[in-house]
Amino acid sequence: MRFRYGSDIGLRREENQDAVRCEYFGHNVLAVVCDGMGGERAGREASQIAIGEFYQRFSDGYSESLDTDGIRKLMISAISAANSVIYTKARLDFKNFGMGTTCVAAFVTADKAFIANVGDSRAYLITDNGIHQITTDHNVPALLFEQGKITEEEMVDHPQRHMLVRAVGVEKTVLTDTFILDYEEKIHLLLCSDGLSGYCTDEEIYEVIAGHELDSMPDELIKLANGKGGRDNVTVALVWD
């Protein structure tokens, strides 16, 4: 099992508020992407705290004897730990008001992929037939679509498409979505911030992935996003088995 990742400030922002981390747990891989939000340096700090707390809680609680539900619950617990730390920090200093972050994480074993998500950073499954979004965006257009108030086409350019309805650290508790994928021979996953998915179509992303080797995919995906104007930080993590 292999992983590659990359992050770039983009062409319009003064700092990179995204964070990414990938590590081996034995033969398994844990990958996390966070996209921070908040004034001054609060967004950057939130994403870094989230990744640090997630890995700490996951490392403390993980053992090879954990069953499927145990791993799923551990990922939820790891996001909850990050939520508590960021929520508390935001209330101890007015400069951190509004700080929070997205978080999408994947723990990939020999036959399963566990996905946890809060916010609009995405997890995709890459197959020979195309690219398939696993996670659901926790933003205003997705909520309106779910309520039947707008169409799928109207979601794409909705003026509130970057406004989150769920994020890590904003409320005292956080609801985490989880997904478990079973696979036999291989699995290819992409995690990314909305600096990629918010400005590039799924088809464009897939075309880049299909046309390059794993080693060059992070740089090529970042190049794709910056070629669209680089209006946001862009971060990607790829797990290939």
C-alpha positions as CSV (number, residue, x, y, z in Angstrom):
1,M,0.0,0.0,0.0
2,R,1.3,3.4,-1.0
3,F,0.4,7.0,-0.4
4,R,1.3,10.4,-1.8
5,Y,0.2,13.9,-0.8
6,G,0.7,17.6,-1.4
7,S,-0.5,21.0,-0.4
8,D,-0.2,24.4,-2.0
9,I,-1.2,28.0,-1.0
10,G,-2.7,28.7,-4.4
11,L,-2.4,32.0,-6.2
12,R,-4.8,34.3,-4.2
13,R,-4.3,33.5,-0.5
14,E,-1.8,35.0,1.9
15,E,-1.3,31.7,3.9
16,N,-2.1,28.0,3.6
17,Q,-4.8,27.1,6.0
18,D,-5.0,23.5,4.8
19,A,-3.2,20.6,6.5
20,V,-2.4,17.0,5.4
21,R,-0.8,14.0,7.0
22,C,-0.4,10.4,6.0
23,E,1.2,7.6,8.0
24,Y,1.5,3.8,8.1
25,F,0.0,1.8,11.0
26,G,1.7,-1.5,10.3
27,H,0.6,-2.4,6.8
28,N,-2.4,0.0,7.0
29,V,-2.5,3.7,6.1
30,L,-4.2,6.6,7.9
31,A,-4.6,9.8,5.8
32,V,-6.2,13.0,6.9
33,V,-6.9,16.3,5.1
34,C,-8.2,19.4,6.9
35,D,-9.2,22.8,5.6
36,G,-9.2,25.5,8.3
37,M,-11.3,28.6,8.6
38,G,-11.2,31.7,10.8
39,G,-9.6,35.1,11.0
40,E,-5.9,35.9,11.2
41,R,-4.0,32.6,11.8
42,A,-7.0,30.9,13.4
43,G,-7.9,28.7,10.3
44,R,-4.3,27.5,9.9
45,E,-4.1,26.7,13.6
46,A,-7.5,24.9,13.6
47,S,-6.4,22.5,10.8
48,Q,-3.1,21.8,12.4
49,I,-4.7,21.1,15.8
50,A,-7.3,18.9,14.2
51,I,-4.7,16.7,12.5
52,G,-2.5,16.5,15.6
53,E,-5.4,15.6,17.9
54,F,-6.9,13.1,15.4
55,Y,-3.6,11.2,15.1
56,Q,-3.0,11.3,18.8
57,R,-6.4,9.9,19.7
58,F,-6.3,7.3,16.9
59,S,-2.8,6.2,17.9
60,D,-3.7,5.9,21.6
61,G,-6.8,3.8,20.8
62,Y,-5.8,1.7,17.9
63,S,-4.8,-2.0,18.2
64,E,-4.8,-4.7,15.5
65,S,-7.5,-6.5,17.5
66,L,-10.1,-3.8,16.8
67,D,-13.1,-5.0,14.8
68,T,-14.9,-3.0,12.1
69,D,-17.2,-1.2,14.5
70,G,-14.3,-0.5,16.8
71,I,-12.3,1.3,14.1
72,R,-15.3,3.3,13.0
73,K,-16.0,4.4,16.6
74,L,-12.3,5.3,17.0
75,M,-12.4,7.6,14.0
76,I,-15.5,9.3,15.3
77,S,-13.8,9.7,18.7
78,A,-10.6,11.1,17.1
79,I,-12.7,13.8,15.3
80,S,-14.6,14.5,18.6
81,A,-11.3,15.0,20.4
82,A,-10.2,17.5,17.8
83,N,-13.6,19.3,18.0
84,S,-13.3,19.7,21.8
85,V,-9.8,21.2,21.7
86,I,-10.6,23.7,18.9
87,Y,-14.0,24.6,20.5
88,T,-12.3,25.3,23.8
89,K,-9.4,27.3,22.3
90,A,-11.8,29.5,20.3
91,R,-13.6,30.5,23.5
92,L,-10.4,31.3,25.4
93,D,-9.2,34.0,23.0
94,F,-11.5,36.4,21.1
95,K,-8.9,36.4,18.2
96,N,-9.8,32.8,17.6
97,F,-13.6,33.5,17.3
98,G,-15.1,31.5,14.4
99,M,-12.1,29.1,14.1
100,G,-12.9,25.7,12.8
101,T,-11.9,23.2,10.1
102,T,-13.1,20.5,7.8
103,C,-11.8,17.0,8.3
104,V,-11.8,14.0,6.0
105,A,-9.9,10.9,7.1
106,A,-9.3,7.5,5.6
107,F,-8.0,4.4,7.4
108,V,-7.2,1.7,4.8
109,T,-6.5,-1.9,5.7
110,A,-6.0,-5.0,3.6
111,D,-9.7,-5.3,2.7
112,K,-11.5,-2.3,4.1
113,A,-11.4,1.5,3.8
114,F,-12.9,3.5,6.7
115,I,-13.9,7.1,5.9
116,A,-14.8,9.8,8.4
117,N,-15.9,13.3,7.3
118,V,-17.0,16.6,8.6
119,G,-17.3,19.6,6.3
120,D,-16.8,19.8,2.5
121,S,-13.3,18.3,2.1
122,R,-14.0,15.2,0.1
123,A,-13.1,11.5,-0.3
124,Y,-13.3,9.9,-3.7
125,L,-13.1,6.3,-4.9
126,I,-11.1,6.0,-8.1
127,T,-12.0,3.0,-10.3
128,D,-11.3,1.9,-13.9
129,N,-14.7,3.3,-14.8
130,G,-14.3,6.8,-13.2
131,I,-14.4,8.8,-10.1
132,H,-17.0,8.4,-7.4
133,Q,-17.6,10.8,-4.5
134,I,-17.9,8.9,-1.2
135,T,-18.6,11.7,1.2
136,T,-21.4,14.2,1.4
137,D,-20.6,17.9,1.5
138,H,-21.8,19.7,4.7
139,N,-22.5,23.0,3.0
140,V,-25.5,25.1,2.3
141,P,-26.1,24.0,-1.3
142,A,-25.9,20.3,-0.4
143,L,-28.4,20.9,2.4
144,L,-30.8,22.8,0.1
145,F,-30.5,20.0,-2.5
146,E,-31.3,17.4,0.2
147,Q,-34.4,19.4,1.2
148,G,-35.5,19.5,-2.5
149,K,-35.1,23.3,-2.7
150,I,-32.5,23.4,-5.5
151,T,-31.5,21.1,-8.3
152,E,-28.1,19.3,-8.6
153,E,-27.2,21.7,-11.4
154,E,-27.9,24.7,-9.2
155,M,-25.5,23.4,-6.5
156,V,-22.5,23.9,-8.7
157,D,-22.4,27.7,-8.8
158,H,-24.5,28.4,-5.7
159,P,-23.4,31.7,-4.0
160,Q,-23.2,29.9,-0.7
161,R,-21.3,26.8,-1.9
162,H,-18.4,27.6,0.4
163,M,-20.6,28.2,3.5
164,L,-20.4,25.2,5.8
165,V,-23.3,23.9,7.9
166,R,-21.1,21.5,9.9
167,A,-17.4,21.9,10.9
168,V,-14.9,20.7,13.5
169,G,-14.6,23.1,16.5
170,V,-17.6,25.4,15.8
171,E,-20.1,23.7,18.1
172,K,-19.6,21.9,21.5
173,T,-20.3,18.6,19.8
174,V,-19.9,17.5,16.2
175,L,-21.7,14.9,14.1
176,T,-19.4,12.8,12.0
177,D,-20.3,10.9,8.8
178,T,-18.7,7.5,8.4
179,F,-18.4,5.1,5.4
180,I,-17.0,1.6,5.2
181,L,-15.9,0.3,1.8
182,D,-15.1,-3.4,1.3
183,Y,-12.7,-4.4,-1.4
184,E,-10.8,-7.4,-2.6
185,E,-7.9,-6.8,-4.9
186,K,-7.3,-3.0,-5.0
187,I,-8.6,0.3,-3.8
188,H,-7.6,3.8,-5.0
189,L,-8.7,6.8,-2.8
190,L,-8.4,10.6,-3.2
191,L,-8.9,12.9,-0.3
192,C,-8.9,16.7,-1.1
193,S,-9.8,20.1,0.2
194,D,-12.4,22.2,-1.8
195,G,-9.5,24.1,-3.3
196,L,-9.5,21.2,-5.8
197,S,-13.1,19.9,-5.8
198,G,-14.6,23.4,-5.6
199,Y,-13.1,24.6,-8.9
200,C,-12.4,21.5,-10.9
201,T,-15.0,19.0,-12.2
202,D,-14.9,15.3,-11.2
203,E,-14.1,14.5,-14.8
204,E,-11.1,16.9,-14.9
205,I,-9.8,15.4,-11.7
206,Y,-10.2,11.9,-13.1
207,E,-8.5,12.8,-16.3
208,V,-5.4,13.9,-14.4
209,I,-5.3,10.8,-12.2
210,A,-5.8,8.5,-15.2
211,G,-3.0,10.2,-17.1
212,H,-0.3,10.1,-14.5
213,E,1.7,7.8,-12.2
214,L,1.0,8.0,-8.5
215,D,4.3,9.9,-7.7
216,S,3.3,12.8,-9.9
217,M,-0.5,12.9,-9.1
218,P,-0.3,15.4,-6.2
219,D,1.6,18.0,-8.2
220,E,-0.5,17.5,-11.3
221,L,-3.8,17.9,-9.3
222,I,-2.4,21.1,-7.7
223,K,-1.4,22.3,-11.1
224,L,-5.0,21.7,-12.3
225,A,-6.5,23.7,-9.5
226,N,-4.0,26.6,-9.9
227,G,-4.8,26.6,-13.6
228,K,-8.4,27.4,-12.7
229,G,-7.2,30.6,-11.0
230,G,-5.8,29.2,-7.8
231,R,-8.4,31.0,-5.7
232,D,-8.0,28.8,-2.7
233,N,-5.4,26.6,-0.9
234,V,-5.4,23.1,-2.5
235,T,-4.5,19.9,-0.7
236,V,-4.6,16.3,-1.8
237,A,-3.8,12.9,-0.4
238,L,-3.9,9.6,-2.4
239,V,-3.9,6.1,-1.0
240,W,-3.2,3.4,-3.5
241,D,-3.5,-0.4,-2.8
